[in-house]
Amino acid sequence: MGLRELITDVWSWLDYKPAMADPRRPGRNTWAELTRSWVPDEDLRRLAAYRLLAAYDSNQAGQFAAVTGDDEAGIERRELGDASKLVDTALGYLLGSQQVISVAGAEHTDEDPTAEAAAALAVQDNLRAWAEKEMLPLRLQQAERTAILLGDAVYTLAWNPGKGRVLLRTWDPGLYFPEWPEDGEQDGAEFPLRVHLAWELPEDKRRGLKARLRRVTYEVGAIEPASRRGVVTDGSPAREYLYTDSGDPVLITGDAHNADTGLITRTYPWAPARPSPWTCYLTDAEWDLDDLKHADLLYDLPMHKARYRVRSDGEVLDRLDLMADFIPVVHITNSIPASGEHWGKPTVATVLQALDELSATDTDGAGASATTGSPIIGLAGARLPIDRATGQPLPVKVRAGTVWQLNDNGRMDVLDTSAQLAELRARVDHILDRIAANSRLTAAGLGTLDPTALPSGYALQLALGPLDSLVAAMRLARTHKYVVLLRMVQRLHQAGQAEGWPAGESLPARLMWGPHTPTDRAAILDEVVKGVGAGVLSVETGVRMLIDAGYPIDDAQAEIERIQARAFEAAARLADATGDNAAVREYLGLPTADPELLSVTPAGAPRGSAQVEDDA
């Protein structure tokens, strides 16, 4: 099959698959929904890549090849979960041993912290409590495995009045369709002004429902007047905007209308000094597929044919004002996008052909092992048993203890395929080494490296070097996105007037990843003890180093307080026992140069624990 066209884009690594050349081509498309007219042409290759990668993850790559005509014998191909293992291994290294939300300035050693430190600690506690209720570690597992497998993942946030908190959900990136400005000047670090989540709903004959297309749209637009539930001519629900008898817009409490410009502005809790004319609208609607024409693409569906969904509290989801000036959708990429691109690259992208080679070799090895375990035997001059009914020789079967009578010139030849089987096994090892090297997961990271092949821990560290750089790049691609997500969580709680979330600027919060490889915890502990004791490291930094090393510290601030409390108790006991305040202050790491601080009580008795704590 000749190459008809050279396509270079984010998914060019899949161009060796004929189905990627033209996903709409009849007979080459594996999934019927990709041929729907509402799917934009620019998204076809992306959606086809997602489906193909999902087939590898579920051991269906051979079936995919058979259906698309790439390999008619593909349905016989053996797949033993190698692609899934790569994804799960990369996920484990990315997430590390734990994930902790940290707010800058929340960790302090002062008994009376500043207002800024107290506010940071309160936000950190709120975010961690929210993460526990929303099962953030589980959501991370869901989204990040999808990102590693497909290259992309999607989070959405929504305020739930009934639960009084923000809900976090993960989405298949195949349902995600962002709209970018036509000038094309934005890159992967920017955010779209309009985002769609779209998928098809199957026909439900029992309920009398036809096959439908559902589209959830988030859009940033100018603030509009207050609204209420209304109806259109056919009686279906819709949103109705309110105006006074004089034609002036009815405003939501807190909004302001500029008669000269006609703009409505709103002061958000996170920006009290910066009124904004923008807000985010949510629209959730359905269309019958039969009502859509070939020219009705996802981005410009006919709104007069839409049926708007209604929320449980009666709100019509027709441009519902979310009372926020941002789109609560976060797109995660597995890799750092190239300049001008928005989509990520999956971990298995560069080794996909090697996985095909490995599967083919496993299939050949299975055939060779069959002929080795049950060899092909040639008999000459043998007396074979006869079927008395037909008079024909019975089929020869090789079993343990089988005996054949041979004539004087009889001979038995056995086809030995053990050499070919050994060669195929060696080829499997070779391909696995190439996969480990080219994916940068390394043989040591995949657990296939012989421990005796490494002479020292330093050699192991060098062997894990590519894995370290891979994990660093993957975490760098996500750092800013999780900062944005946690900022949105704060702001949506403020917009919902949740208890304990006061108005004010959002504080920077980060998702801290645990170590991805084993660390020398004893060496780090010794380093922390020496650094903190010498005064070159603060207690906060020391505790953070211990957390990064994998010590079971759930709350850094609580750990600091426990350390200080025990230090003061020990100092008090030392003061009561010796009366040497200089030794006590030296024990606490406090200055002893001031003679006034070394004084004793007028009676000459050493000061007790209460006085020591006051001095400290």
JOTALIN-V975004 format. One record per residue. N is the residue number from 1. SS is DSSP state (hx for helix, st for strand, lp for the rest). PSI is psi as a letter, one per 40 degrees, with the letter a starting at -180 (none if undefined). NEAR is the number of other C-alpha atoms within 12 Angstrom. Layout:
# JOTALIN-V975004
n->N ss->SS psi->PSI near->NEAR
n->N ss->SS psi->PSI near->NEAR
This chain:
# JOTALIN-V975004
n->1 ss->lp psi->h near->10
n->2 ss->lp psi->i near->8
n->3 ss->lp psi->h near->12
n->4 ss->lp psi->d near->12
n->5 ss->lp psi->h near->14
n->6 ss->lp psi->h near->16
n->7 ss->lp psi->h near->17
n->8 ss->lp psi->h near->13
n->9 ss->lp psi->a near->22
n->10 ss->lp psi->d near->30
n->11 ss->lp psi->f near->32
n->12 ss->hx psi->d near->22
n->13 ss->hx psi->e near->26
n->14 ss->hx psi->e near->31
n->15 ss->lp psi->e near->29
n->16 ss->lp psi->e near->23
n->17 ss->lp psi->h near->32
n->18 ss->hx psi->d near->33
n->19 ss->hx psi->e near->33
n->20 ss->hx psi->e near->38
n->21 ss->lp psi->d near->31
n->22 ss->lp psi->g near->30
n->23 ss->lp psi->d near->34
n->24 ss->lp psi->e near->28
n->25 ss->lp psi->h near->18
n->26 ss->lp psi->h near->17
n->27 ss->lp psi->e near->18
n->28 ss->lp psi->e near->25
n->29 ss->lp psi->h near->33
n->30 ss->lp psi->d near->31
n->31 ss->lp psi->h near->25
n->32 ss->hx psi->d near->20
n->33 ss->hx psi->d near->26
n->34 ss->hx psi->e near->34
n->35 ss->hx psi->e near->25
n->36 ss->lp psi->i near->28
n->37 ss->lp psi->d near->25
n->38 ss->lp psi->e near->35
n->39 ss->lp psi->h near->38
n->40 ss->lp psi->i near->27
n->41 ss->hx psi->d near->22
n->42 ss->hx psi->e near->22
n->43 ss->hx psi->e near->32
n->44 ss->hx psi->d near->31
n->45 ss->hx psi->d near->35
n->46 ss->hx psi->d near->38
n->47 ss->hx psi->d near->38
n->48 ss->hx psi->d near->38
n->49 ss->hx psi->d near->43
n->50 ss->hx psi->d near->37
n->51 ss->hx psi->d near->34
n->52 ss->hx psi->d near->41
n->53 ss->hx psi->d near->39
n->54 ss->hx psi->d near->30
n->55 ss->hx psi->d near->26
n->56 ss->hx psi->d near->36
n->57 ss->hx psi->d near->32
n->58 ss->lp psi->e near->22
n->59 ss->lp psi->f near->28
n->60 ss->lp psi->e near->29
n->61 ss->hx psi->d near->40
n->62 ss->hx psi->d near->32
n->63 ss->hx psi->d near->25
n->64 ss->hx psi->d near->36
n->65 ss->hx psi->d near->30
n->66 ss->hx psi->d near->24
n->67 ss->hx psi->d near->24
n->68 ss->hx psi->e near->29
n->69 ss->lp psi->e near->22
n->70 ss->lp psi->d near->24
n->71 ss->lp psi->h near->21
n->72 ss->hx psi->d near->15
n->73 ss->hx psi->e near->19
n->74 ss->hx psi->d near->24
n->75 ss->hx psi->e near->23
n->76 ss->hx psi->e near->23
n->77 ss->lp psi->h near->30
n->78 ss->lp psi->h near->28
n->79 ss->lp psi->h near->31
n->80 ss->lp psi->f near->25
n->81 ss->lp psi->f near->22
n->82 ss->hx psi->d near->33
n->83 ss->hx psi->d near->41
n->84 ss->hx psi->d near->30
n->85 ss->hx psi->d near->30
n->86 ss->hx psi->d near->37
n->87 ss->hx psi->d near->36
n->88 ss->hx psi->d near->28
n->89 ss->hx psi->d near->34
n->90 ss->hx psi->d near->40
n->91 ss->hx psi->d near->34
n->92 ss->hx psi->d near->29
n->93 ss->hx psi->d near->37
n->94 ss->hx psi->d near->41
n->95 ss->hx psi->d near->34
n->96 ss->lp psi->a near->31
n->97 ss->lp psi->d near->24
n->98 ss->lp psi->i near->29
n->99 ss->st psi->h near->34
n->100 ss->st psi->h near->35
n->101 ss->st psi->h near->37
n->102 ss->st psi->h near->34
n->103 ss->st psi->h near->34
n->104 ss->lp psi->h near->25
n->105 ss->lp psi->e near->28
n->106 ss->lp psi->d near->33
n->107 ss->lp psi->h near->35
n->108 ss->lp psi->i near->31
n->109 ss->lp psi->e near->26
n->110 ss->lp psi->h near->19
n->111 ss->lp psi->d near->17
n->112 ss->lp psi->g near->10
n->113 ss->lp psi->i near->18
n->114 ss->lp psi->i near->16
n->115 ss->hx psi->d near->14
n->116 ss->hx psi->d near->20
n->117 ss->hx psi->d near->23
n->118 ss->hx psi->d near->24
n->119 ss->hx psi->d near->28
n->120 ss->hx psi->d near->31
n->121 ss->hx psi->d near->30
n->122 ss->hx psi->d near->29
n->123 ss->hx psi->d near->40
n->124 ss->hx psi->d near->37
n->125 ss->hx psi->d near->29
n->126 ss->hx psi->d near->32
n->127 ss->hx psi->d near->38
n->128 ss->hx psi->d near->29
n->129 ss->hx psi->d near->20
n->130 ss->hx psi->d near->28
n->131 ss->hx psi->d near->29
n->132 ss->hx psi->d near->20
n->133 ss->hx psi->d near->19
n->134 ss->lp psi->e near->24
n->135 ss->lp psi->f near->20
n->136 ss->hx psi->d near->31
n->137 ss->hx psi->d near->25
n->138 ss->hx psi->d near->20
n->139 ss->hx psi->d near->26
n->140 ss->hx psi->d near->35
n->141 ss->hx psi->d near->27
n->142 ss->hx psi->d near->26
n->143 ss->hx psi->d near->34
n->144 ss->hx psi->d near->44
n->145 ss->hx psi->d near->39
n->146 ss->hx psi->d near->39
n->147 ss->hx psi->d near->43
n->148 ss->hx psi->d near->48
n->149 ss->hx psi->d near->42
n->150 ss->hx psi->e near->42
n->151 ss->lp psi->e near->40
n->152 ss->st psi->i near->43
n->153 ss->st psi->i near->40
n->154 ss->st psi->h near->42
n->155 ss->st psi->i near->38
n->156 ss->st psi->i near->36
n->157 ss->st psi->i near->33
n->158 ss->st psi->h near->36
n->159 ss->st psi->h near->28
n->160 ss->st psi->h near->23
n->161 ss->lp psi->d near->19
n->162 ss->lp psi->d near->13
n->163 ss->lp psi->e near->16
n->164 ss->lp psi->f near->21
n->165 ss->st psi->i near->32
n->166 ss->st psi->h near->36
n->167 ss->st psi->h near->30
n->168 ss->st psi->h near->34
n->169 ss->st psi->i near->26
n->170 ss->st psi->i near->34
n->171 ss->st psi->i near->31
n->172 ss->lp psi->h near->31
n->173 ss->hx psi->e near->41
n->174 ss->hx psi->e near->37
n->175 ss->hx psi->e near->33
n->176 ss->st psi->h near->37
n->177 ss->st psi->g near->38
n->178 ss->st psi->i near->34
n->179 ss->st psi->h near->28
n->180 ss->lp psi->i near->23
n->181 ss->lp psi->i near->15
n->182 ss->lp psi->e near->9
n->183 ss->lp psi->d near->9
n->184 ss->lp psi->e near->15
n->185 ss->lp psi->e near->16
n->186 ss->lp psi->i near->18
n->187 ss->lp psi->a near->19
n->188 ss->lp psi->e near->27
n->189 ss->lp psi->e near->25
n->190 ss->lp psi->i near->23
n->191 ss->lp psi->i near->26
n->192 ss->lp psi->i near->30
n->193 ss->lp psi->e near->28
n->194 ss->st psi->h near->29
n->195 ss->st psi->h near->35
n->196 ss->st psi->i near->37
n->197 ss->st psi->h near->35
n->198 ss->st psi->i near->34
n->199 ss->st psi->i near->30
n->200 ss->st psi->i near->27
n->201 ss->st psi->h near->18
n->202 ss->lp psi->i near->18
n->203 ss->lp psi->h near->16
n->204 ss->st psi->g near->11
n->205 ss->lp psi->d near->9
n->206 ss->lp psi->d near->8
n->207 ss->lp psi->e near->9
n->208 ss->lp psi->f near->10
n->209 ss->st psi->h near->17
n->210 ss->lp psi->i near->19
n->211 ss->lp psi->h near->22
n->212 ss->st psi->i near->27
n->213 ss->st psi->h near->37
n->214 ss->st psi->h near->28
n->215 ss->st psi->h near->38
n->216 ss->st psi->h near->36
n->217 ss->st psi->h near->38
n->218 ss->st psi->h near->40
n->219 ss->st psi->h near->36
n->220 ss->st psi->h near->32
n->221 ss->st psi->i near->27
n->222 ss->st psi->i near->25
n->223 ss->lp psi->h near->37
n->224 ss->lp psi->i near->35
n->225 ss->lp psi->i near->33
n->226 ss->lp psi->i near->27
n->227 ss->st psi->i near->24
n->228 ss->st psi->i near->23
n->229 ss->st psi->h near->26
n->230 ss->st psi->a near->22
n->231 ss->st psi->i near->18
n->232 ss->lp psi->a near->16
n->233 ss->lp psi->d near->9
n->234 ss->lp psi->e near->12
n->235 ss->lp psi->e near->11
n->236 ss->lp psi->i near->20
n->237 ss->st psi->i near->24
n->238 ss->st psi->i near->31
n->239 ss->st psi->h near->30
n->240 ss->st psi->h near->22
n->241 ss->st psi->i near->25
n->242 ss->lp psi->h near->20
n->243 ss->st psi->i near->17
n->244 ss->lp psi->i near->12
n->245 ss->lp psi->d near->8
n->246 ss->lp psi->e near->8
n->247 ss->lp psi->e near->11
n->248 ss->lp psi->i near->20
n->249 ss->st psi->i near->24
n->250 ss->lp psi->h near->24
n->251 ss->lp psi->i near->23
n->252 ss->lp psi->i near->23
n->253 ss->lp psi->h near->15
n->254 ss->lp psi->e near->19
n->255 ss->st psi->i near->25
n->256 ss->st psi->i near->25
n->257 ss->st psi->h near->26
n->258 ss->lp psi->h near->17
n->259 ss->lp psi->d near->12
n->260 ss->lp psi->d near->7
n->261 ss->lp psi->d near->10
n->262 ss->lp psi->e near->16
n->263 ss->lp psi->i near->23
n->264 ss->st psi->h near->30
n->265 ss->st psi->i near->29
n->266 ss->st psi->h near->32
n->267 ss->lp psi->h near->27
n->268 ss->lp psi->i near->33
n->269 ss->lp psi->d near->29
n->270 ss->lp psi->e near->30
n->271 ss->lp psi->g near->19
n->272 ss->lp psi->d near->17
n->273 ss->lp psi->e near->13
n->274 ss->lp psi->g near->16
n->275 ss->lp psi->i near->23
n->276 ss->st psi->i near->29
n->277 ss->lp psi->e near->28
n->278 ss->st psi->i near->28
n->279 ss->st psi->i near->34
n->280 ss->st psi->h near->31
n->281 ss->st psi->i near->33
n->282 ss->st psi->h near->38
n->283 ss->st psi->h near->35
n->284 ss->st psi->h near->32
n->285 ss->st psi->i near->37
n->286 ss->st psi->i near->36
n->287 ss->st psi->i near->33
n->288 ss->st psi->h near->26
n->289 ss->hx psi->d near->30
n->290 ss->hx psi->d near->19
n->291 ss->hx psi->e near->23
n->292 ss->lp psi->h near->26
n->293 ss->lp psi->i near->19
n->294 ss->lp psi->d near->18
n->295 ss->lp psi->e near->17
n->296 ss->lp psi->g near->22
n->297 ss->lp psi->i near->23
n->298 ss->hx psi->d near->38
n->299 ss->hx psi->e near->29
n->300 ss->hx psi->f near->22
n->301 ss->lp psi->i near->31
n->302 ss->lp psi->h near->23
n->303 ss->hx psi->d near->23
n->304 ss->hx psi->e near->18
n->305 ss->hx psi->e near->23
n->306 ss->lp psi->i near->30
n->307 ss->st psi->h near->32
n->308 ss->st psi->h near->35
n->309 ss->lp psi->i near->28
n->310 ss->st psi->h near->25
n->311 ss->lp psi->i near->19
n->312 ss->lp psi->d near->11
n->313 ss->lp psi->e near->12
n->314 ss->lp psi->e near->17
n->315 ss->lp psi->h near->25
n->316 ss->st psi->h near->29
n->317 ss->lp psi->f near->34
n->318 ss->lp psi->g near->37
n->319 ss->lp psi->f near->37
n->320 ss->st psi->h near->38
n->321 ss->st psi->h near->33
n->322 ss->lp psi->e near->34
n->323 ss->lp psi->f near->41
n->324 ss->lp psi->i near->39
n->325 ss->lp psi->f near->34
n->326 ss->lp psi->i near->38
n->327 ss->lp psi->h near->37
n->328 ss->lp psi->f near->43
n->329 ss->st psi->h near->42
n->330 ss->st psi->h near->39
n->331 ss->st psi->h near->44
n->332 ss->st psi->h near->47
n->333 ss->st psi->i near->41
n->334 ss->lp psi->d near->41
n->335 ss->lp psi->i near->36
n->336 ss->lp psi->h near->32
n->337 ss->lp psi->i near->27
n->338 ss->lp psi->i near->17
n->339 ss->lp psi->h near->17
n->340 ss->lp psi->e near->19
n->341 ss->lp psi->i near->22
n->342 ss->lp psi->e near->34
n->343 ss->lp psi->i near->39
n->344 ss->lp psi->i near->39
n->345 ss->lp psi->h near->39
n->346 ss->lp psi->i near->42
n->347 ss->lp psi->d near->43
n->348 ss->lp psi->e near->42
n->349 ss->hx psi->d near->35
n->350 ss->hx psi->e near->25
n->351 ss->hx psi->e near->32
n->352 ss->hx psi->d near->36
n->353 ss->hx psi->d near->25
n->354 ss->hx psi->d near->28
n->355 ss->hx psi->d near->39
n->356 ss->hx psi->d near->36
n->357 ss->hx psi->d near->28
n->358 ss->hx psi->d near->33
n->359 ss->hx psi->d near->34
n->360 ss->hx psi->d near->29
n->361 ss->hx psi->d near->32
n->362 ss->hx psi->d near->31
n->363 ss->hx psi->d near->27
n->364 ss->hx psi->d near->27
n->365 ss->hx psi->d near->29
n->366 ss->hx psi->d near->27
n->367 ss->hx psi->d near->23
n->368 ss->hx psi->d near->26
n->369 ss->hx psi->d near->25
n->370 ss->hx psi->d near->19
n->371 ss->hx psi->d near->21
n->372 ss->hx psi->d near->21
n->373 ss->hx psi->d near->20
n->374 ss->lp psi->g near->19
n->375 ss->lp psi->i near->21
n->376 ss->lp psi->h near->20
n->377 ss->st psi->h near->21
n->378 ss->st psi->h near->18
n->379 ss->st psi->h near->22
n->380 ss->st psi->h near->18
n->381 ss->st psi->f near->16
n->382 ss->st psi->i near->21
n->383 ss->st psi->h near->18
n->384 ss->lp psi->i near->21
n->385 ss->lp psi->i near->17
n->386 ss->st psi->h near->13
n->387 ss->lp psi->h near->12
n->388 ss->lp psi->d near->9
n->389 ss->lp psi->d near->8
n->390 ss->lp psi->e near->9
n->391 ss->lp psi->e near->10
n->392 ss->lp psi->i near->12
n->393 ss->st psi->i near->15
n->394 ss->lp psi->i near->14
n->395 ss->lp psi->i near->10
n->396 ss->lp psi->h near->20
n->397 ss->lp psi->h near->19
n->398 ss->lp psi->h near->17
n->399 ss->lp psi->i near->11
n->400 ss->lp psi->h near->7
n->401 ss->lp psi->e near->7
n->402 ss->lp psi->h near->10
n->403 ss->lp psi->h near->15
n->404 ss->lp psi->h near->22
n->405 ss->st psi->h near->17
n->406 ss->st psi->i near->15
n->407 ss->st psi->i near->14
n->408 ss->st psi->d near->10
n->409 ss->st psi->e near->11
n->410 ss->st psi->i near->15
n->411 ss->st psi->i near->17
n->412 ss->st psi->h near->19
n->413 ss->st psi->h near->14
n->414 ss->st psi->h near->18
n->415 ss->lp psi->h near->19
n->416 ss->lp psi->h near->20
n->417 ss->lp psi->e near->24
n->418 ss->hx psi->d near->22
n->419 ss->hx psi->d near->16
n->420 ss->hx psi->d near->22
n->421 ss->hx psi->d near->25
n->422 ss->hx psi->d near->20
n->423 ss->hx psi->d near->19
n->424 ss->hx psi->d near->27
n->425 ss->hx psi->d near->23
n->426 ss->hx psi->d near->18
n->427 ss->hx psi->d near->23
n->428 ss->hx psi->d near->28
n->429 ss->hx psi->d near->22
n->430 ss->hx psi->d near->20
n->431 ss->hx psi->d near->29
n->432 ss->hx psi->d near->35
n->433 ss->hx psi->d near->27
n->434 ss->hx psi->d near->24
n->435 ss->hx psi->d near->34
n->436 ss->hx psi->d near->36
n->437 ss->hx psi->d near->28
n->438 ss->hx psi->d near->25
n->439 ss->hx psi->e near->36
n->440 ss->lp psi->e near->34
n->441 ss->lp psi->e near->41
n->442 ss->lp psi->i near->33
n->443 ss->hx psi->d near->33
n->444 ss->hx psi->d near->30
n->445 ss->hx psi->d near->38
n->446 ss->hx psi->e near->30
n->447 ss->lp psi->e near->18
n->448 ss->lp psi->e near->19
n->449 ss->lp psi->h near->21
n->450 ss->lp psi->h near->14
n->451 ss->hx psi->d near->16
n->452 ss->hx psi->e near->12
n->453 ss->hx psi->e near->14
n->454 ss->lp psi->h near->17
n->455 ss->lp psi->d near->13
n->456 ss->lp psi->i near->12
n->457 ss->hx psi->d near->16
n->458 ss->hx psi->d near->11
n->459 ss->hx psi->d near->15
n->460 ss->hx psi->d near->26
n->461 ss->hx psi->d near->21
n->462 ss->hx psi->d near->19
n->463 ss->hx psi->d near->29
n->464 ss->lp psi->e near->30
n->465 ss->hx psi->d near->22
n->466 ss->hx psi->d near->23
n->467 ss->hx psi->d near->33
n->468 ss->hx psi->d near->28
n->469 ss->hx psi->d near->21
n->470 ss->hx psi->d near->30
n->471 ss->hx psi->d near->37
n->472 ss->hx psi->d near->26
n->473 ss->hx psi->d near->23
n->474 ss->hx psi->d near->37
n->475 ss->hx psi->d near->36
n->476 ss->hx psi->d near->24
n->477 ss->hx psi->d near->33
n->478 ss->hx psi->e near->39
n->479 ss->hx psi->d near->28
n->480 ss->hx psi->d near->26
n->481 ss->hx psi->d near->32
n->482 ss->hx psi->d near->34
n->483 ss->hx psi->d near->27
n->484 ss->hx psi->d near->32
n->485 ss->hx psi->d near->39
n->486 ss->hx psi->d near->39
n->487 ss->hx psi->d near->32
n->488 ss->hx psi->d near->36
n->489 ss->hx psi->d near->46
n->490 ss->hx psi->d near->45
n->491 ss->hx psi->d near->40
n->492 ss->hx psi->d near->39
n->493 ss->hx psi->d near->39
n->494 ss->hx psi->d near->32
n->495 ss->hx psi->d near->35
n->496 ss->lp psi->e near->28
n->497 ss->lp psi->f near->23
n->498 ss->lp psi->i near->25
n->499 ss->lp psi->h near->18
n->500 ss->lp psi->e near->21
n->501 ss->lp psi->g near->31
n->502 ss->lp psi->i near->25
n->503 ss->lp psi->i near->26
n->504 ss->lp psi->i near->23
n->505 ss->lp psi->i near->23
n->506 ss->lp psi->h near->32
n->507 ss->lp psi->i near->34
n->508 ss->lp psi->h near->30
n->509 ss->st psi->i near->34
n->510 ss->st psi->i near->29
n->511 ss->st psi->h near->34
n->512 ss->st psi->h near->28
n->513 ss->st psi->i near->33
n->514 ss->lp psi->i near->30
n->515 ss->lp psi->h near->29
n->516 ss->lp psi->e near->32
n->517 ss->lp psi->i near->31
n->518 ss->lp psi->i near->21
n->519 ss->lp psi->i near->23
n->520 ss->lp psi->g near->19
n->521 ss->hx psi->d near->20
n->522 ss->hx psi->d near->15
n->523 ss->hx psi->d near->14
n->524 ss->hx psi->d near->23
n->525 ss->hx psi->d near->24
n->526 ss->hx psi->d near->16
n->527 ss->hx psi->d near->22
n->528 ss->hx psi->d near->28
n->529 ss->hx psi->d near->22
n->530 ss->hx psi->d near->17
n->531 ss->hx psi->d near->20
n->532 ss->hx psi->d near->22
n->533 ss->hx psi->d near->20
n->534 ss->hx psi->e near->18
n->535 ss->lp psi->e near->19
n->536 ss->lp psi->e near->16
n->537 ss->lp psi->h near->18
n->538 ss->lp psi->i near->22
n->539 ss->hx psi->d near->31
n->540 ss->hx psi->d near->31
n->541 ss->hx psi->d near->25
n->542 ss->hx psi->d near->33
n->543 ss->hx psi->d near->36
n->544 ss->hx psi->d near->32
n->545 ss->hx psi->d near->31
n->546 ss->hx psi->d near->32
n->547 ss->hx psi->d near->33
n->548 ss->hx psi->d near->32
n->549 ss->lp psi->e near->29
n->550 ss->lp psi->e near->28
n->551 ss->lp psi->i near->26
n->552 ss->lp psi->g near->19
n->553 ss->lp psi->h near->23
n->554 ss->lp psi->d near->22
n->555 ss->lp psi->h near->25
n->556 ss->hx psi->d near->34
n->557 ss->hx psi->d near->35
n->558 ss->hx psi->d near->20
n->559 ss->hx psi->d near->25
n->560 ss->hx psi->d near->28
n->561 ss->hx psi->d near->21
n->562 ss->hx psi->d near->18
n->563 ss->hx psi->d near->20
n->564 ss->hx psi->d near->24
n->565 ss->hx psi->d near->18
n->566 ss->hx psi->d near->15
n->567 ss->hx psi->d near->24
n->568 ss->hx psi->d near->29
n->569 ss->hx psi->d near->22
n->570 ss->hx psi->d near->22
n->571 ss->hx psi->d near->35
n->572 ss->hx psi->d near->32
n->573 ss->hx psi->d near->24
n->574 ss->hx psi->d near->26
n->575 ss->hx psi->d near->31
n->576 ss->hx psi->d near->22
n->577 ss->hx psi->d near->18
n->578 ss->hx psi->d near->18
n->579 ss->lp psi->e near->26
n->580 ss->lp psi->g near->28
n->581 ss->hx psi->d near->39
n->582 ss->hx psi->d near->29
n->583 ss->hx psi->d near->25
n->584 ss->hx psi->d near->36
n->585 ss->hx psi->d near->31
n->586 ss->hx psi->d near->24
n->587 ss->hx psi->d near->25
n->588 ss->hx psi->e near->31
n->589 ss->lp psi->f near->22
n->590 ss->lp psi->i near->24
n->591 ss->lp psi->i near->20
n->592 ss->lp psi->e near->21
n->593 ss->lp psi->d near->13
n->594 ss->lp psi->h near->13
n->595 ss->hx psi->d near->11
n->596 ss->hx psi->d near->13
n->597 ss->hx psi->e near->25
n->598 ss->hx psi->e near->25
n->599 ss->lp psi->i near->22
n->600 ss->lp psi->i near->20
n->601 ss->lp psi->i near->16
n->602 ss->lp psi->d near->8
n->603 ss->lp psi->e near->8
n->604 ss->lp psi->e near->10
n->605 ss->lp psi->i near->16
n->606 ss->lp psi->i near->25
n->607 ss->lp psi->i near->31
n->608 ss->lp psi->a near->26
n->609 ss->hx psi->d near->27
n->610 ss->hx psi->d near->17
n->611 ss->hx psi->d near->24
n->612 ss->hx psi->d near->36
n->613 ss->hx psi->d near->26
n->614 ss->hx psi->d near->14
n->615 ss->hx psi->d near->25
n->616 ss->lp psi->none near->25
